[in-house]
Amino acid sequence: MTTNLLQPYELNNTITLNNRILMAPLTRCMADDNLVPTQAMADYYGRRAEAGLIISEAILIRQDGQGYPNTPGLFTPEQITGWRKVTDAVHNNGGKIFAQIWHTGRVSHPHFFGGGDVLAPSAVKVDGSVPRMRELSYQVPKPLTHEEIAQLVQDFSQTAANAIDAGFDGVEIHGANGYLIDQFLHHDSNHRTDEYGGSEQNMARFALEVVDAVVDRIGNDRTALRVSPGAYVNMEGDERDRGVFDHLLTELEKRDLAFLHIGIFDDSLEFDYLGGTASSYVRANYNNTLVGVGGYTAETGSDAIETNKFDLLAIGRPFIANPDYIAKVREGKELVNYSDEMLASLV
């Protein structure tokens, strides 16, 4: 039984979702060479508008945040116009859509922005190479200066305003999965000794500054955040990370965001320093709307909501394989299985 998934959910006085199933952000690398969304992207999102909320693929706040080929931006007039076609397609089909906004930090690459520094909290290199472009090896990043941090906060704020101009219903700040904001939140990637490192409060400072700047610009009712308290992508966990997230979650709860979204590929993964899964840890330390994700089916996600593990369910790859995912859940129809070959085109 999945009837609880198909019930409306009121995020706040501004936004009510038609159901509790979200389309998770899914990087597709299908923007044009100017990082402008295409008509194919508008059609792709429009076909999935029956989701209670679509969270877009991650969208660049500026050029030097790029770490994958053809990931879209939201910092030029052409990009804003391109995203307007996407949001119109979703809204015309009765849906809602948030823009997920990001900077990839130390997993960006100068190949994408004509040379220059890779920026991160500290000069700690990631091993490996750029996905889809294995010939590009990651570089040692330059630690951000205070002035550069302040500019990044402003750029997140401006991109959130651009998202509203482009017709998005809100934004999800990408603070998870080993990207820039997440790099400040983990000891493995943050070796700073100034006011952005060392203590729990200092390590959470950048994330909260970005959240506050976006809230000031577009409102807390249209602002969400994705977090990865369990280090699992491009970094090692550290038991001291627990204190950083204890502090961060306490502060986030005060800000009454639209929702908090777990960043995890598999929510059965347990972390010793969190005392269990990422979602169970956040649920125990955060009382507002929580989005779960990570290998759930409609059935297991429905059970998790029923037992109060989280409030909303984000579904990823099955939405690639099944544009009509919601209808199939509602009607009890069999899903098409996802395969990597489906990434070659937008359907």
JOMOMO-V927641 format. One record per residue. N is the residue number from 1. RES is the residue in one small letter. PHI is phi as a letter, one per 20 degrees, with the letter a starting at -180 (none if undefined). PSI is psi as a letter, one per 30 degrees, with the letter a starting at -180 (NA if undefined). D_CENTER is the distance of its C-alpha to the mean C-alpha in Angstrom with 2 decimals. Layout:
BEGIN
n: [N | N]
res: [RES | RES]
phi: [PHI | PHI]
psi: [PSI | PSI]
d_center: [D_CENTER | D_CENTER]
END
This chain:
BEGIN
n: [1 | 2 | 3 | 4 | 5 | 6 | 7 | 8 | 9 | 10 | 11 | 12 | 13 | 14 | 15 | 16 | 17 | 18 | 19 | 20 | 21 | 22 | 23 | 24 | 25 | 26 | 27 | 28 | 29 | 30 | 31 | 32 | 33 | 34 | 35 | 36 | 37 | 38 | 39 | 40 | 41 | 42 | 43 | 44 | 45 | 46 | 47 | 48 | 49 | 50 | 51 | 52 | 53 | 54 | 55 | 56 | 57 | 58 | 59 | 60 | 61 | 62 | 63 | 64 | 65 | 66 | 67 | 68 | 69 | 70 | 71 | 72 | 73 | 74 | 75 | 76 | 77 | 78 | 79 | 80 | 81 | 82 | 83 | 84 | 85 | 86 | 87 | 88 | 89 | 90 | 91 | 92 | 93 | 94 | 95 | 96 | 97 | 98 | 99 | 100 | 101 | 102 | 103 | 104 | 105 | 106 | 107 | 108 | 109 | 110 | 111 | 112 | 113 | 114 | 115 | 116 | 117 | 118 | 119 | 120 | 121 | 122 | 123 | 124 | 125 | 126 | 127 | 128 | 129 | 130 | 131 | 132 | 133 | 134 | 135 | 136 | 137 | 138 | 139 | 140 | 141 | 142 | 143 | 144 | 145 | 146 | 147 | 148 | 149 | 150 | 151 | 152 | 153 | 154 | 155 | 156 | 157 | 158 | 159 | 160 | 161 | 162 | 163 | 164 | 165 | 166 | 167 | 168 | 169 | 170 | 171 | 172 | 173 | 174 | 175 | 176 | 177 | 178 | 179 | 180 | 181 | 182 | 183 | 184 | 185 | 186 | 187 | 188 | 189 | 190 | 191 | 192 | 193 | 194 | 195 | 196 | 197 | 198 | 199 | 200 | 201 | 202 | 203 | 204 | 205 | 206 | 207 | 208 | 209 | 210 | 211 | 212 | 213 | 214 | 215 | 216 | 217 | 218 | 219 | 220 | 221 | 222 | 223 | 224 | 225 | 226 | 227 | 228 | 229 | 230 | 231 | 232 | 233 | 234 | 235 | 236 | 237 | 238 | 239 | 240 | 241 | 242 | 243 | 244 | 245 | 246 | 247 | 248 | 249 | 250 | 251 | 252 | 253 | 254 | 255 | 256 | 257 | 258 | 259 | 260 | 261 | 262 | 263 | 264 | 265 | 266 | 267 | 268 | 269 | 270 | 271 | 272 | 273 | 274 | 275 | 276 | 277 | 278 | 279 | 280 | 281 | 282 | 283 | 284 | 285 | 286 | 287 | 288 | 289 | 290 | 291 | 292 | 293 | 294 | 295 | 296 | 297 | 298 | 299 | 300 | 301 | 302 | 303 | 304 | 305 | 306 | 307 | 308 | 309 | 310 | 311 | 312 | 313 | 314 | 315 | 316 | 317 | 318 | 319 | 320 | 321 | 322 | 323 | 324 | 325 | 326 | 327 | 328 | 329 | 330 | 331 | 332 | 333 | 334 | 335 | 336 | 337 | 338 | 339 | 340 | 341 | 342 | 343 | 344 | 345 | 346 | 347]
res: [m | t | t | n | l | l | q | p | y | e | l | n | n | t | i | t | l | n | n | r | i | l | m | a | p | l | t | r | c | m | a | d | d | n | l | v | p | t | q | a | m | a | d | y | y | g | r | r | a | e | a | g | l | i | i | s | e | a | i | l | i | r | q | d | g | q | g | y | p | n | t | p | g | l | f | t | p | e | q | i | t | g | w | r | k | v | t | d | a | v | h | n | n | g | g | k | i | f | a | q | i | w | h | t | g | r | v | s | h | p | h | f | f | g | g | g | d | v | l | a | p | s | a | v | k | v | d | g | s | v | p | r | m | r | e | l | s | y | q | v | p | k | p | l | t | h | e | e | i | a | q | l | v | q | d | f | s | q | t | a | a | n | a | i | d | a | g | f | d | g | v | e | i | h | g | a | n | g | y | l | i | d | q | f | l | h | h | d | s | n | h | r | t | d | e | y | g | g | s | e | q | n | m | a | r | f | a | l | e | v | v | d | a | v | v | d | r | i | g | n | d | r | t | a | l | r | v | s | p | g | a | y | v | n | m | e | g | d | e | r | d | r | g | v | f | d | h | l | l | t | e | l | e | k | r | d | l | a | f | l | h | i | g | i | f | d | d | s | l | e | f | d | y | l | g | g | t | a | s | s | y | v | r | a | n | y | n | n | t | l | v | g | v | g | g | y | t | a | e | t | g | s | d | a | i | e | t | n | k | f | d | l | l | a | i | g | r | p | f | i | a | n | p | d | y | i | a | k | v | r | e | g | k | e | l | v | n | y | s | d | e | m | l | a | s | l | v]
phi: [none | c | f | f | f | e | e | f | c | e | f | a | f | e | c | d | e | f | b | e | e | d | e | f | f | c | f | d | l | c | f | f | f | e | m | e | g | d | f | f | f | f | f | g | f | f | f | d | f | f | g | g | b | e | d | f | g | f | c | f | e | a | f | f | e | e | c | b | f | l | e | f | d | b | c | c | g | f | f | f | f | f | f | f | f | f | f | f | f | f | f | f | d | n | d | c | b | d | e | e | d | b | c | e | m | f | d | f | b | g | g | e | c | m | n | o | e | e | d | a | g | b | e | d | e | e | f | o | c | f | g | m | b | f | f | e | e | f | d | f | f | e | f | f | e | f | f | f | f | f | f | f | g | f | f | f | f | f | f | f | f | f | f | f | f | e | n | f | e | r | c | d | f | e | d | c | l | n | e | g | f | f | f | f | e | c | f | f | d | d | d | f | c | e | f | d | b | n | e | g | f | f | f | e | f | f | g | f | f | f | g | f | f | f | f | f | e | c | n | f | f | d | d | c | b | d | c | c | f | e | f | b | c | l | a | e | f | b | g | f | f | g | f | f | f | g | f | f | f | f | f | f | g | f | e | l | f | g | a | d | c | f | d | a | e | b | f | e | f | d | c | g | f | e | m | q | f | f | f | f | f | f | g | f | c | b | d | e | g | c | d | e | b | o | n | f | e | g | f | f | f | f | f | f | f | f | e | m | f | a | d | c | d | e | d | d | g | g | f | f | f | c | g | e | g | f | f | f | f | f | e | m | e | f | e | f | f | f | b | f | f | f | f | f | b | e | c]
psi: [k | g | e | f | f | g | k | l | k | j | e | a | f | e | k | k | k | f | l | g | k | k | j | l | k | j | k | f | h | g | l | a | f | g | h | k | k | l | e | e | e | e | e | e | e | e | f | g | f | f | k | e | k | k | k | l | l | k | k | k | f | l | e | g | g | k | g | l | k | h | k | l | l | h | g | l | e | e | e | e | e | e | f | e | e | e | e | e | e | e | e | f | g | g | l | l | k | k | k | k | k | l | k | f | b | f | g | l | k | f | e | f | g | g | l | a | k | k | k | l | e | l | i | j | k | k | l | a | l | k | k | f | i | f | f | j | k | l | l | k | l | k | k | k | l | e | e | e | e | e | e | e | e | e | e | e | e | e | e | e | e | e | e | e | e | f | g | l | f | a | k | j | k | j | g | a | g | g | a | e | e | e | f | f | f | k | f | e | f | j | g | l | g | a | g | g | l | d | l | e | e | e | f | f | e | e | e | e | e | e | e | e | e | e | e | e | e | f | k | f | f | g | k | l | k | k | l | i | f | j | k | f | j | g | l | k | l | k | f | f | e | e | e | e | e | e | e | e | e | e | e | e | e | f | f | h | l | e | l | k | k | k | j | k | f | j | g | f | k | k | k | e | f | f | g | b | l | e | e | e | e | e | e | f | g | k | f | a | k | k | k | l | l | i | g | k | l | e | e | e | e | e | e | e | e | e | g | h | e | l | e | l | k | k | k | c | e | f | f | e | f | i | f | h | e | e | e | e | e | e | f | g | l | k | k | k | k | k | l | f | f | f | f | f | l | k | NA]
d_center: [28.64 | 25.30 | 26.58 | 24.32 | 21.27 | 23.06 | 23.85 | 22.48 | 20.26 | 20.57 | 17.50 | 19.94 | 22.93 | 21.01 | 18.85 | 20.09 | 18.44 | 20.94 | 19.79 | 17.47 | 15.75 | 12.29 | 11.40 | 8.24 | 6.30 | 9.10 | 10.13 | 13.71 | 15.31 | 17.56 | 17.77 | 21.28 | 22.64 | 21.89 | 18.20 | 19.11 | 17.89 | 20.85 | 22.76 | 21.77 | 18.09 | 19.34 | 21.40 | 18.71 | 16.43 | 19.65 | 20.85 | 17.98 | 18.41 | 19.98 | 16.69 | 16.54 | 13.31 | 11.46 | 7.81 | 8.41 | 7.86 | 6.36 | 9.29 | 11.46 | 12.89 | 16.00 | 17.81 | 18.00 | 14.29 | 14.72 | 14.77 | 15.12 | 17.71 | 17.33 | 13.66 | 13.96 | 14.32 | 14.84 | 17.53 | 20.73 | 22.74 | 22.71 | 18.94 | 18.91 | 21.73 | 20.08 | 17.05 | 19.72 | 21.11 | 17.91 | 17.55 | 21.31 | 21.25 | 18.84 | 20.83 | 24.11 | 23.32 | 22.61 | 18.83 | 16.05 | 12.84 | 10.00 | 8.70 | 5.18 | 7.01 | 7.49 | 10.64 | 11.20 | 14.17 | 16.72 | 15.48 | 16.19 | 19.68 | 22.53 | 23.41 | 20.81 | 21.99 | 25.72 | 26.11 | 25.62 | 23.86 | 20.65 | 19.28 | 18.06 | 19.22 | 22.08 | 24.02 | 22.69 | 22.31 | 20.19 | 22.53 | 22.26 | 21.46 | 18.94 | 17.82 | 19.89 | 22.05 | 23.66 | 26.35 | 24.06 | 24.02 | 21.71 | 23.53 | 24.29 | 22.15 | 23.86 | 23.16 | 21.92 | 24.71 | 24.60 | 25.00 | 22.09 | 19.83 | 21.16 | 20.54 | 16.86 | 16.56 | 18.52 | 16.50 | 13.22 | 15.58 | 17.24 | 14.26 | 13.38 | 17.07 | 17.02 | 14.40 | 16.88 | 19.67 | 18.15 | 18.25 | 14.75 | 15.12 | 12.51 | 9.24 | 5.95 | 6.02 | 3.82 | 6.66 | 6.57 | 8.25 | 10.94 | 9.75 | 11.65 | 10.82 | 10.86 | 14.06 | 15.72 | 15.22 | 17.10 | 20.79 | 20.70 | 18.95 | 20.19 | 23.99 | 24.55 | 27.56 | 27.05 | 25.31 | 21.84 | 22.92 | 25.30 | 25.04 | 22.39 | 22.44 | 22.31 | 19.39 | 17.28 | 18.71 | 16.33 | 13.23 | 15.55 | 17.02 | 13.85 | 13.19 | 16.89 | 17.14 | 14.59 | 16.32 | 19.62 | 18.80 | 17.45 | 18.07 | 16.47 | 16.79 | 14.28 | 11.76 | 9.00 | 7.03 | 5.04 | 7.91 | 9.98 | 13.55 | 14.96 | 15.14 | 15.06 | 13.70 | 16.06 | 17.47 | 19.98 | 19.83 | 22.25 | 23.82 | 23.54 | 19.73 | 20.49 | 22.11 | 19.28 | 16.94 | 19.97 | 20.35 | 16.75 | 16.55 | 19.98 | 19.08 | 15.93 | 18.13 | 20.54 | 18.18 | 17.84 | 14.32 | 13.61 | 11.65 | 9.96 | 7.66 | 8.73 | 7.21 | 10.37 | 12.12 | 15.25 | 15.63 | 19.34 | 18.88 | 20.62 | 20.64 | 24.04 | 22.99 | 20.84 | 23.70 | 21.90 | 18.52 | 15.27 | 15.14 | 18.85 | 18.61 | 16.07 | 18.15 | 21.23 | 20.07 | 18.13 | 19.92 | 17.70 | 15.56 | 13.44 | 11.32 | 12.37 | 11.41 | 13.07 | 16.26 | 17.41 | 19.81 | 20.69 | 23.59 | 22.03 | 19.14 | 21.89 | 23.81 | 20.98 | 20.68 | 24.47 | 24.72 | 22.25 | 19.71 | 16.96 | 17.17 | 14.87 | 14.10 | 11.21 | 12.96 | 11.93 | 14.86 | 17.51 | 16.17 | 16.91 | 20.34 | 21.01 | 20.29 | 22.47 | 20.65 | 21.25 | 24.88 | 25.44 | 24.23 | 26.39 | 29.34 | 29.04 | 29.06 | 28.25 | 24.97 | 25.02 | 23.78 | 20.96 | 22.21 | 20.94 | 23.48 | 21.44 | 19.06 | 22.06 | 21.89 | 20.11 | 21.92]
END
